[in-house]
């Protein structure tokens, strides 16, 4: 490289002050444009340092531009070059900011701040689009807004490219209203402007607004492109309008919009979300080019529609089963209520060895464990995370807390919570939910106030969990207070689920009239969950008139709600009104409605064992029923009398009444636990329905007479039985 520069230019180079392009045609500067690899560029850099050319602002800016933005760029090397420059010019700052904006957006913002404080030159119209892009990548709304202010102060508020980047930033930050306000204020708009706002509304769940903008775009004779149509298809998919989706697909073909791979993938996604699996399959088979997104879109779509046979067949036919494909199948099973299948596929992935679980795989697997109460596997996943040094992000932390809490180890959930430094609103909310399930309402409230102290803003989920904690602990005044403060202090609008919680709080405490008044004064019509809460509370309080009123309203909203029929049957059965029980059961039969069967599960040595009421299919059924008979006789000798009022069918013979009660699924699970687990270990049982009063009494007595801890999770909460007592204090 020594022959590249034949004269020593140090003698006439005015260092760091030459801002013109005097050296634009210098042989070394010309070579920068011809450079084809990083090693070559470093050699030119060395020559520039040797001859003093590096200290010319134009020459050095050319060097850093190539170091940061070429095909062989190295952002680390570009930063080192930048740090050597005594006085970087605006081109150098812009090149580095642009390079960082996608890969390391925080660094892009740091370089921008350095530019503001240390450079003699102000940011230009070429600076702001990439700084704003960095804010968008981070979803930092306040930074985006501050940059918008700087743009206006710099008299760049009318620049089309900057405004387009700001629209994109606001949309990415979830503020489609701000994006739209800016869009309307723009005198000049191009197709990118329209695309950005359409995408923004689509991503923000405002499908109708996105589609309306698309029609307005047509009216202004602005030709949409493939990016426009991807945004429109996203909106259509969220609207779940198959006919509209078919029209959009037809529009794309009629208007000659090139169906490149990303657009075809968007069409596939739209069809699958709208239930058009046949249309999607037709397009998929026609596509000459497919990538992993195409395959996983079809896979996830089939699974979402419940067609797991098609999903599995497609998965097996995939040319490349990467982690994303495994995730799509595992997540689909888990989200569609098939946790066993989800964990079976997860096990396949572990055995496969070709792909490794990532954070999203583990989130889905932990959720499946939580649903099943599979504590052993959940613990194994936690160990796997530690051994493989998987980064514990907030999603994974939330899933771990949720798994431990739902599997019956609230102390381990708290341990995970306290072990992490980064906690977002969902991590805090999950821990509050865990404490709520265990009836630790005071602790949940204390944690909520710590959350406020940590400057984490609560959301709608947080308040649902907080109000549930008040409900499970009978904290009526606290519940009233939080409910009133939601919007006025925390800016969270009460939704139907919050009214449901509040009705439950009031109803359980016996304030049924106040609960009914709350429903009647709701700003919107009460949803089924609200009337369901009143129905449950009315049955708990034995108020048949209120129960009938709530049940009638619930069935008007959800005629196929089996729970409403069952709850009404419960109260009639307890009152001995078997005629009304028969009428309700006949109505269910005529409507084709089937009661969800009670199912309890217990994990022993890593295997989950499930029991239905009256189940005799278990390999150890004979031992289980023998143990159950022994238990009942022992309980009777201590004064136990079966609560036959818990029977939901007319059984006249006393011995058959007891037999029916004793075959409840949770009793079978407890009996199996007694013969299968060590006495020093707590039994963890999961039930899909609310535990009945008789089973609750039996579990308390077993915990005392057999010296066993029993953790029973029903549909609503945990019951920790120990020494003849329950953590719920019989308030359930």
C-alpha distance (Angstrom), angle and dihedral (degrees) to the residues before:
residue distance angle dihedral
X1 . . .
X2 3.82 . .
X3 3.80 91.1 .
X4 3.81 92.9 57.2
X5 3.79 93.5 81.4
X6 3.81 115.3 38.8
X7 3.80 99.9 179.3
X8 3.73 133.6 54.2
X9 3.77 107.2 -119.1
X10 3.79 98.0 -177.4
X11 3.78 92.3 93.7
X12 3.80 94.9 65.2
X13 3.83 103.4 25.4
X14 3.86 111.7 110.3
X15 3.80 98.0 -145.4
X16 3.85 120.1 -123.4
X17 3.78 94.4 -16.0
X18 3.78 102.9 79.5
X19 3.82 104.1 98.7
X20 3.78 98.2 162.4
X21 3.80 124.7 89.3
X22 3.80 96.4 -102.4
X23 3.82 90.9 135.5
X24 3.80 96.6 40.5
X25 3.80 91.2 111.7
X26 3.78 96.8 37.0
X27 3.86 109.3 130.8
X28 3.83 92.6 -118.4
X29 3.83 93.6 49.5
X30 3.81 90.1 47.9
X31 3.82 89.0 52.6
X32 3.82 90.2 58.0
X33 3.82 89.4 66.7
X34 3.81 90.1 49.2
X35 3.79 94.4 49.1
X36 3.84 114.8 122.3
X37 3.81 104.8 -178.4
X38 3.77 142.1 26.6
X39 3.82 95.1 -109.5
X40 3.80 90.4 56.5
X41 3.80 90.3 48.7
X42 3.81 91.9 52.0
X43 3.81 89.6 52.5
X44 3.80 90.0 53.3
X45 3.81 88.8 47.7
X46 3.82 90.3 53.7
X47 3.81 91.2 49.7
X48 3.82 90.6 49.8
X49 3.80 90.7 52.9
X50 3.79 91.4 47.4
X51 3.80 93.9 51.5
X52 3.84 97.5 36.8
X53 3.79 92.4 -115.6
X54 3.82 89.9 121.4
X55 3.81 89.3 71.5
X56 3.78 93.1 62.9
X57 3.85 106.3 98.3
X58 3.80 94.6 -140.7
X59 3.82 95.5 47.1
X60 3.82 93.7 45.6
X61 3.83 91.9 46.7
X62 3.83 88.5 54.8
X63 3.79 88.8 52.4
X64 3.80 94.9 50.0
X65 3.81 92.1 44.2
X66 3.82 90.3 57.1
X67 3.82 92.1 41.9
X68 3.80 91.9 53.9
X69 3.81 106.5 31.4
X70 3.82 109.7 28.3
X71 3.82 125.4 101.7
X72 3.80 89.7 -99.9
X73 3.81 94.8 41.4
X74 3.80 124.5 149.3
X75 3.78 115.4 -160.1
X76 3.83 90.1 -162.4
X77 3.80 91.3 54.7
X78 3.81 91.7 43.1
X79 3.82 89.7 54.5
X80 3.83 91.0 50.6
X81 3.81 90.5 50.9
X82 3.80 90.1 48.2
X83 3.82 92.0 50.4
X84 3.84 89.9 53.7
X85 3.80 92.3 56.0
X86 3.81 111.0 99.7
X87 3.79 93.4 -155.6
X88 3.84 114.4 11.1
X89 3.79 114.5 -157.6
X90 3.81 126.7 -137.7
X91 3.83 92.2 -91.6
X92 3.80 91.1 57.9
X93 3.81 92.3 48.2
X94 3.80 91.6 47.5
X95 3.81 93.3 48.8
X96 3.80 92.9 51.2
X97 3.82 93.5 44.2
X98 3.80 90.4 50.0
X99 3.81 92.0 49.9
X100 3.80 93.0 49.2
X101 3.83 96.0 42.6
X102 3.82 94.4 84.4
X103 3.80 103.8 26.1
X104 3.82 103.0 36.3
X105 3.83 108.6 8.5
X106 3.81 94.2 176.0
X107 3.80 89.3 59.1
X108 3.82 89.9 49.9
X109 3.80 89.1 57.3
X110 3.82 91.2 46.3
X111 3.81 91.3 53.3
X112 3.82 88.9 48.1
X113 3.82 91.2 53.2
X114 3.82 89.2 48.6
X115 3.80 88.2 51.9
X116 3.82 91.8 52.4
X117 3.81 93.5 50.5
X118 3.81 103.8 33.3
X119 3.80 108.9 27.8
X120 3.76 123.3 85.5
X121 3.80 88.6 -147.5
X122 3.81 125.2 76.7
X123 3.83 122.8 -127.0
X124 3.80 111.5 -88.6
X125 3.80 136.1 -149.7
X126 3.82 86.2 -88.0
X127 3.83 91.7 56.1
X128 3.80 102.3 52.8
X129 3.83 101.9 56.7
X130 3.81 90.8 61.4
X131 3.80 96.2 41.0
X132 3.81 88.8 51.1
X133 3.81 88.9 46.9
X134 3.83 88.7 56.0
X135 3.83 90.4 52.3
X136 3.82 88.9 49.4
X137 3.82 91.6 51.3
X138 3.81 88.7 54.6
X139 3.84 93.6 40.8
X140 3.81 88.2 -129.6
X141 3.78 102.2 161.4
X142 3.81 96.8 -180.0
X143 3.80 92.4 50.8
X144 3.81 89.7 49.2
X145 3.79 90.4 50.8
X146 3.82 91.5 48.2
X147 3.80 90.5 50.6
X148 3.81 88.7 50.4
X149 3.80 87.7 55.7
X150 3.80 91.7 50.9
X151 3.80 90.1 49.6
X152 3.81 91.1 54.8
X153 3.83 91.9 46.3
X154 3.81 89.4 51.1
X155 3.82 90.7 54.8
X156 3.80 90.2 -116.5
X157 3.80 95.0 116.0
X158 3.81 93.2 113.7
X159 3.81 96.0 51.7
X160 3.80 108.3 121.9
X161 3.80 97.2 -150.2
X162 3.79 93.9 48.5
X163 3.81 92.0 47.5
X164 3.80 90.9 49.6
X165 3.79 90.1 53.0
X166 3.82 90.7 48.6
X167 3.83 91.7 51.2
X168 3.80 88.4 51.5
X169 3.82 91.2 47.9
X170 3.81 94.6 50.3
X171 3.80 90.4 46.8
X172 3.82 92.7 49.9
X173 3.81 89.1 50.1
X174 3.81 90.0 55.2
X175 3.81 95.0 -109.2
X176 3.79 101.3 122.0
X177 3.81 90.0 157.2
X178 3.82 91.7 61.9
X179 3.80 89.9 44.6
X180 3.80 91.0 51.6
X181 3.80 92.8 46.6
X182 3.81 89.8 54.7
X183 3.81 91.1 44.4
X184 3.83 91.4 54.9
X185 3.81 92.0 48.0
X186 3.83 93.6 55.3
X187 3.79 116.0 104.7
X188 3.80 92.2 -163.1
X189 3.79 123.3 42.6
X190 3.79 130.8 173.4
X191 3.79 132.2 -171.8
X192 3.82 89.8 -83.8
X193 3.82 89.5 59.1
X194 3.79 91.4 52.7
X195 3.80 92.5 43.4
X196 3.81 92.2 51.6
X197 3.80 95.2 50.9
X198 3.82 93.4 42.8
X199 3.80 90.0 50.8
X200 3.81 90.1 45.7
X201 3.79 93.5 55.0
X202 3.82 90.8 43.6
X203 3.80 93.1 52.6
X204 3.81 91.9 44.2
X205 3.80 92.0 56.8
X206 3.82 94.5 -107.5
X207 3.80 95.6 126.5
X208 3.80 95.6 157.8
X209 3.82 92.2 54.0
X210 3.80 91.4 48.3
X211 3.80 92.1 51.0
X212 3.80 91.6 45.3
X213 3.82 90.0 53.9
X214 3.79 90.2 50.8
X215 3.82 90.2 56.1
X216 3.83 90.4 46.5
X217 3.79 89.3 51.0
X218 3.79 89.0 56.0
X219 3.81 91.0 49.1
X220 3.81 89.6 55.6
X221 3.83 88.8 53.9
X222 3.78 93.1 -118.9
X223 3.80 109.6 148.9
X224 3.82 112.6 -127.8
X225 3.80 119.3 -137.2
X226 3.81 134.5 -156.9
X227 3.82 91.8 -79.1
X228 3.82 90.3 54.1
X229 3.77 91.1 51.7
X230 3.81 93.1 49.1
X231 3.82 88.4 57.6
X232 3.81 91.7 46.6
X233 3.81 91.7 48.6
X234 3.81 90.4 50.5
X235 3.81 89.5 54.1
X236 3.79 91.4 47.4
X237 3.81 91.0 50.7
X238 3.79 90.5 53.7
X239 3.80 90.3 48.0
X240 3.83 89.5 52.6
X241 3.81 90.7 -140.7
X242 3.80 108.1 149.9
X243 3.81 96.0 -179.3
X244 3.80 91.3 52.2
X245 3.80 89.0 47.4
X246 3.80 91.2 54.1
X247 3.82 89.4 49.5
X248 3.83 90.8 51.8
X249 3.82 91.1 49.5
X250 3.80 89.3 50.4
X251 3.84 90.2 47.4
X252 3.83 90.0 54.2
X253 3.81 92.1 52.5
X254 3.83 95.4 42.7
X255 3.80 93.7 49.6
X256 3.77 94.9 48.6
X257 3.80 95.3 -118.6
X258 3.78 103.9 167.2
X259 3.78 110.0 -110.5
X260 3.78 98.7 -138.5
X261 3.80 119.0 174.8
X262 3.86 98.2 -91.0
X263 3.82 90.4 51.1
X264 3.80 92.6 48.5
X265 3.80 89.0 49.5
X266 3.81 89.2 52.1
X267 3.83 90.3 51.7
X268 3.82 90.3 50.2
X269 3.80 90.7 49.8
X270 3.81 91.8 49.1
X271 3.80 92.9 50.4
X272 3.78 93.0 48.4
X273 3.82 93.2 48.3
X274 3.80 90.5 48.1
X275 3.79 93.0 50.0
X276 3.80 95.0 -107.4
X277 3.80 97.6 131.9
X278 3.83 91.5 149.5
X279 3.84 91.3 54.9
X280 3.79 90.2 46.2
X281 3.82 92.9 49.7
X282 3.82 90.4 49.4
X283 3.80 91.8 53.5
X284 3.81 93.1 41.1
X285 3.81 91.5 54.9
X286 3.84 90.8 49.2
X287 3.80 95.5 49.3
X288 3.82 111.3 107.9
X289 3.76 92.0 -166.4
X290 3.82 122.2 47.0
X291 3.79 131.2 169.6
X292 3.79 134.1 -173.7
X293 3.83 89.2 -83.6
X294 3.82 90.4 58.6
X295 3.80 92.3 51.8
X296 3.82 96.2 43.3
X297 3.81 91.5 46.4
X298 3.80 89.8 57.2
X299 3.78 91.7 41.9
X300 3.81 95.0 50.4
X301 3.81 90.4 43.1
X302 3.80 94.1 55.2
X303 3.79 90.7 46.5
X304 3.81 92.2 48.1
X305 3.80 89.1 53.5
X306 3.80 89.7 51.3
X307 3.80 94.3 -111.8
X308 3.78 95.2 131.1
X309 3.81 93.5 160.4
X310 3.83 90.5 60.8
X311 3.81 90.3 42.4
X312 3.78 92.4 52.6
X313 3.81 93.4 44.8
X314 3.81 90.3 51.0
X315 3.80 90.8 47.6
X316 3.81 91.2 52.4
X317 3.83 90.1 49.0
X318 3.81 94.8 52.0
X319 3.80 114.2 118.3
X320 3.79 90.8 -143.0
X321 3.79 122.6 25.4
X322 3.78 101.0 -162.3
X323 3.79 125.6 173.0
X324 3.81 91.5 -90.3
X325 3.81 90.3 59.5
X326 3.81 92.6 48.9
X327 3.80 88.9 47.9
X328 3.80 91.9 52.1
X329 3.82 91.6 54.3
X330 3.83 96.3 42.1
X331 3.82 92.8 45.6
X332 3.79 92.4 47.0
X333 3.81 92.9 53.4
X334 3.80 91.5 45.9
X335 3.80 96.2 47.2
X336 3.80 92.8 45.9
X337 3.81 92.4 56.5
X338 3.82 98.9 -98.4
X339 3.82 102.4 118.5
X340 3.82 94.8 156.3
X341 3.80 91.3 56.3
X342 3.81 90.5 45.2
X343 3.81 91.1 55.5
X344 3.82 91.7 44.5
X345 3.84 89.4 56.7
X346 3.81 89.7 44.6
X347 3.81 88.6 55.2
X348 3.83 89.3 49.8
X349 3.79 89.4 54.0
X350 3.80 91.4 52.0
X351 3.80 91.0 49.9
X352 3.82 92.3 44.5
X353 3.83 94.4 69.8
X354 3.84 92.1 -169.0
X355 3.81 93.8 91.2
X356 3.77 129.5 33.3
X357 3.81 126.7 -141.8
X358 3.79 113.5 -106.5
X359 3.79 130.9 -163.8
X360 3.81 93.1 -77.6
X361 3.82 92.4 50.1
X362 3.79 90.4 52.9
X363 3.81 92.7 46.6
X364 3.82 90.4 56.2
X365 3.82 93.0 43.9
X366 3.81 91.9 49.8
X367 3.81 90.6 49.3
X368 3.81 89.3 53.0
X369 3.82 89.9 49.5
X370 3.80 89.8 50.8
X371 3.80 91.2 51.6
X372 3.82 93.3 50.0
X373 3.78 97.3 36.4
X374 3.82 88.7 -121.5
X375 3.81 96.2 162.4
X376 3.83 96.6 164.9
X377 3.80 93.4 56.4
X378 3.80 90.5 41.9
X379 3.81 89.7 54.5
X380 3.82 90.1 47.6
X381 3.82 90.3 53.6
X382 3.80 89.6 50.6
X383 3.83 89.8 53.0
X384 3.83 89.4 46.5
X385 3.81 89.5 54.4
X386 3.81 91.0 52.8
X387 3.82 96.0 43.1
X388 3.79 94.3 48.4
X389 3.80 92.8 41.0
X390 3.79 92.1 -125.5
X391 3.79 107.6 -178.5
X392 3.79 108.3 -105.8
X393 3.81 100.6 -135.6
X394 3.80 122.7 177.0
X395 3.83 93.1 -92.8
X396 3.80 91.8 55.3
X397 3.80 93.0 42.8
X398 3.80 90.2 51.9
X399 3.82 90.9 49.9
X400 3.81 92.6 49.6
X401 3.80 92.2 50.0
X402 3.80 90.8 46.8
X403 3.82 92.2 48.0
X404 3.80 95.3 50.2
X405 3.80 92.7 43.7
X406 3.81 94.3 49.1
X407 3.80 93.0 43.1
X408 3.79 92.0 56.1
X409 3.80 106.5 -98.7
X410 3.80 106.6 107.9
X411 3.82 91.9 162.9
X412 3.81 91.2 59.1
X413 3.81 89.0 47.8
X414 3.81 88.7 54.3
X415 3.81 90.2 47.1
X416 3.83 90.5 55.5
X417 3.80 90.5 45.9
X418 3.81 93.5 52.5
X419 3.83 93.4 42.7
X420 3.81 95.8 65.5
X421 3.78 127.3 76.9
X422 3.79 98.0 -160.4
X423 3.81 114.5 65.3
X424 3.78 122.5 167.3
X425 3.80 125.7 -169.8
X426 3.83 91.7 -84.8
X427 3.82 93.4 54.2
X428 3.81 90.5 52.0
X429 3.80 91.8 43.4
X430 3.83 92.4 50.6
X431 3.79 91.2 53.2
X432 3.81 91.6 48.0
X433 3.83 88.3 50.3
X434 3.81 90.7 51.1
X435 3.80 92.6 52.5
X436 3.81 89.5 45.9
X437 3.83 91.5 55.5
X438 3.80 90.0 54.5
X439 3.81 93.2 50.5
X440 3.80 91.8 -111.8
X441 3.77 93.8 137.9
X442 3.81 96.4 154.6
X443 3.80 90.8 52.4
X444 3.81 90.7 48.5
X445 3.81 90.6 52.8
X446 3.81 91.5 47.6
X447 3.80 89.4 51.5
X448 3.81 90.1 50.0
X449 3.80 90.3 56.6
X450 3.83 90.3 48.0
X451 3.80 87.2 52.6
X452 3.80 88.9 55.2
X453 3.80 89.5 48.9
X454 3.80 89.4 53.1
X455 3.84 88.6 56.4
X456 3.82 92.9 -117.5
X457 3.77 109.2 145.2
X458 3.83 114.0 -133.5
X459 3.80 120.0 -128.3
X460 3.80 136.3 -162.6
X461 3.83 91.7 -77.7
X462 3.80 91.4 53.3
X463 3.80 91.7 54.7
X464 3.81 93.3 46.2
X465 3.81 88.4 55.8
X466 3.80 93.5 42.7
X467 3.81 93.2 50.7
X468 3.83 89.5 46.6
X469 3.81 88.0 54.7
X470 3.81 89.5 53.7
X471 3.80 90.1 47.7
X472 3.82 95.3 51.3
X473 3.81 91.7 47.7
X474 3.80 99.7 42.0
X475 3.82 92.5 -116.6
X476 3.79 96.4 154.5
X477 3.81 100.4 161.6
X478 3.78 92.3 45.5
X479 3.80 89.8 50.0
X480 3.80 91.9 50.8
X481 3.80 90.4 49.4
X482 3.83 95.9 49.9
X483 3.79 91.8 45.1
X484 3.82 91.5 54.1
X485 3.82 93.3 45.1
X486 3.81 96.2 50.1
X487 3.80 98.3 92.1
X488 3.80 101.8 18.9
X489 3.82 96.5 51.7
X490 3.79 107.2 16.1
X491 3.80 101.2 30.5
X492 3.82 94.0 -126.5
X493 3.80 113.7 136.8
X494 3.82 114.9 -135.6
X495 3.80 110.5 -110.5
X496 3.79 130.0 -167.6
X497 3.81 91.7 -90.2
X498 3.81 90.6 57.3
X499 3.80 91.2 50.9
X500 3.82 87.9 49.9
X501 3.81 90.0 54.5
X502 3.79 91.9 47.3
X503 3.81 92.5 48.9
X504 3.81 87.9 50.6
X505 3.82 91.7 50.0
X506 3.79 92.8 50.6
X507 3.80 96.2 38.7
X508 3.80 95.8 49.7
X509 3.80 89.1 51.4
X510 3.81 90.6 52.9
X511 3.82 97.5 -103.9
X512 3.80 93.9 125.9
X513 3.81 96.2 147.4
X514 3.81 91.1 52.1
X515 3.81 89.1 48.3
X516 3.81 91.0 51.7
X517 3.83 90.3 47.6
X518 3.81 89.8 52.4
X519 3.80 90.3 53.7
X520 3.80 93.2 47.6
X521 3.81 91.0 51.6
X522 3.80 96.7 48.1
X523 3.85 112.6 130.2
X524 3.82 88.9 -129.0
X525 3.78 133.9 32.5
X526 3.80 113.1 -75.1
X527 3.79 114.6 -105.3
X528 3.79 124.8 -137.4
X529 3.82 93.2 -93.7
X530 3.82 91.0 61.1
X531 3.81 93.5 53.0
X532 3.81 88.9 42.9
X533 3.81 89.8 57.0
X534 3.81 90.9 50.5
X535 3.81 91.0 47.2
X536 3.80 92.3 52.1
X537 3.81 92.5 46.7
X538 3.82 92.0 47.2
X539 3.81 91.0 53.4
X540 3.81 90.3 48.0
X541 3.82 89.4 53.0
X542 3.82 92.8 42.4
X543 3.82 92.7 -122.0
X544 3.80 101.2 149.2
X545 3.80 95.1 178.2
X546 3.82 92.7 55.8
X547 3.81 90.8 41.7
X548 3.80 91.6 54.6
X549 3.81 91.2 47.8
X550 3.81 93.0 49.4
X551 3.81 92.5 42.4
X552 3.80 92.4 51.9
X553 3.81 92.3 51.2
X554 3.81 91.3 45.7
X555 3.81 92.6 52.2
X556 3.81 90.7 47.8
X557 3.80 88.3 59.2
X558 3.81 96.7 37.9
X559 3.81 111.2 21.9
X560 3.82 90.5 176.6
X561 3.83 95.4 52.4
X562 3.80 103.9 128.0
X563 3.80 90.5 -174.1
X564 3.81 92.4 64.0
X565 3.81 91.8 53.5
X566 3.80 91.5 46.7
X567 3.81 94.3 48.8
X568 3.80 91.8 50.0
X569 3.80 89.5 46.2
X570 3.81 88.0 52.7
X571 3.75 94.7 58.1
X572 3.81 94.2 43.5
X573 3.80 90.3 48.1
X574 3.81 92.0 50.9
X575 3.81 88.9 50.8
X576 3.80 90.2 48.2
X577 3.80 92.1 -118.9
X578 3.80 95.0 143.5
X579 3.79 93.8 163.6
X580 3.79 91.0 65.9
X581 3.80 90.4 43.1
X582 3.82 88.3 55.2
X583 3.81 91.9 48.0
X584 3.78 91.4 52.0
X585 3.79 92.5 47.5
X586 3.80 90.6 49.0
X587 3.81 89.8 51.0
X588 3.81 89.4 51.4
X589 3.79 91.8 49.2
X590 3.80 93.0 47.4
X591 3.81 90.4 50.4
X592 3.79 92.9 46.5
X593 3.81 91.8 -117.4
X594 3.80 117.0 151.5
X595 3.79 124.9 -161.8
X596 3.77 113.8 -118.3
X597 3.82 104.6 -110.6
X598 3.79 118.3 -121.0
X599 3.79 110.3 -107.7
X600 3.80 128.7 -177.5
X601 3.78 127.6 -173.7
X602 3.78 135.9 -168.3
X603 3.80 128.6 -170.7
X604 3.81 116.6 -134.1
X605 3.82 121.8 176.2
X606 3.79 91.8 -16.8
X607 3.83 95.2 -51.2
X608 3.80 121.5 109.0
X609 3.83 114.1 -138.0
X610 3.81 118.0 -161.9
X611 3.81 128.7 -158.5
X612 3.80 132.4 -169.3
X613 3.80 123.0 -161.1
X614 3.81 109.0 -75.4
X615 3.80 90.3 8.0
X616 3.82 116.0 169.9
X617 3.81 98.4 163.1
X618 3.80 97.0 94.8
X619 3.85 113.9 108.0
X620 3.81 88.5 -124.0
X621 3.81 95.7 43.5
X622 3.83 93.4 125.8
X623 3.82 92.0 54.2
X624 3.80 91.3 44.7
X625 3.81 94.3 54.0
X626 3.79 91.6 43.4
X627 3.79 90.0 53.3
X628 3.79 90.6 46.1
X629 3.80 90.9 53.0
X630 3.81 90.0 50.3
X631 3.80 90.9 49.6
X632 3.82 94.3 49.4
X633 3.82 92.2 49.1
X634 3.80 90.4 49.4
X635 3.81 91.4 49.1
X636 3.82 92.3 48.7
X637 3.79 90.5 53.3
X638 3.81 86.3 59.2
X639 3.80 94.0 51.2
X640 3.81 102.6 -88.6
X641 3.80 115.9 154.0
X642 3.81 120.1 -172.7
X643 3.82 115.1 -112.7
X644 3.77 98.2 -128.3
X645 3.82 89.1 177.7
X646 3.80 85.2 78.7
X647 3.81 90.3 68.0
X648 3.77 112.4 106.8
X649 3.77 96.0 -162.6
X650 3.79 133.1 61.0
X651 3.80 107.5 -99.7
X652 3.80 113.7 164.1
X653 3.83 102.3 -176.6
X654 3.81 111.4 82.5
X655 3.81 95.1 -142.3
X656 3.80 91.0 51.8
X657 3.81 89.5 48.9
X658 3.81 89.9 56.3
X659 3.79 91.9 44.0
X660 3.81 90.8 53.3
X661 3.81 91.2 49.5
X662 3.79 93.9 46.0
X663 3.79 92.4 54.0
X664 3.83 93.7 61.8
X665 3.79 109.4 132.2
X666 3.82 96.4 -117.7
X667 3.84 91.2 54.4
X668 3.81 90.3 51.9
X669 3.82 90.1 50.0
X670 3.81 91.4 49.5
X671 3.82 91.6 48.8
X672 3.79 90.1 50.6
X673 3.79 89.6 48.9
X674 3.79 90.9 52.8
X675 3.82 92.4 55.7
X676 3.81 96.7 38.0
X677 3.80 109.7 39.5
X678 3.76 135.5 63.6
X679 3.80 113.7 -99.6
X680 3.81 90.5 -126.2
X681 3.80 92.1 60.2
X682 3.81 123.6 78.8
X683 3.80 117.0 -119.1
X684 3.79 112.4 -123.8
X685 3.78 114.2 -157.3
X686 3.79 128.6 179.5
X687 3.81 122.9 -158.4
X688 3.79 125.9 -173.2
X689 3.83 94.2 -147.8
X690 3.80 135.5 44.3
X691 3.82 112.8 -73.2
X692 3.81 111.9 -109.5
X693 3.81 122.8 -121.9
X694 3.80 95.0 -110.6
X695 3.81 93.7 50.9
X696 3.80 89.0 47.5
X697 3.82 91.0 54.0
X698 3.81 92.3 45.5
X699 3.82 92.3 50.6
X700 3.81 90.8 52.3
X701 3.81 91.8 51.4
X702 3.83 93.4 45.9
X703 3.82 90.6 51.7
X704 3.83 88.7 57.1
X705 3.82 102.1 37.1
X706 3.82 95.8 42.3
X707 3.81 96.6 33.0
X708 3.80 91.5 -125.7
X709 3.79 132.2 143.4
X710 3.79 112.8 -135.2
X711 3.79 123.2 -168.3
X712 3.79 109.2 -167.7
X713 3.79 120.3 -177.4
X714 3.78 114.8 -164.3
X715 3.79 127.9 179.2
X716 3.79 93.3 -74.8
X717 3.80 111.1 27.7
X718 3.79 150.7 -17.1
X719 3.80 124.4 -83.6
X720 3.80 114.9 -158.7
X721 3.79 108.6 -162.4
X722 3.80 116.2 -163.6
X723 3.81 133.6 152.1
X724 3.80 91.9 -6.9
X725 3.80 95.6 -51.7
X726 3.80 135.6 99.6
X727 3.80 126.7 -140.4
X728 3.82 89.4 -130.4
X729 3.83 90.5 63.8
X730 3.82 85.9 -136.0
X731 3.83 88.8 -65.5
X732 3.77 100.4 129.2
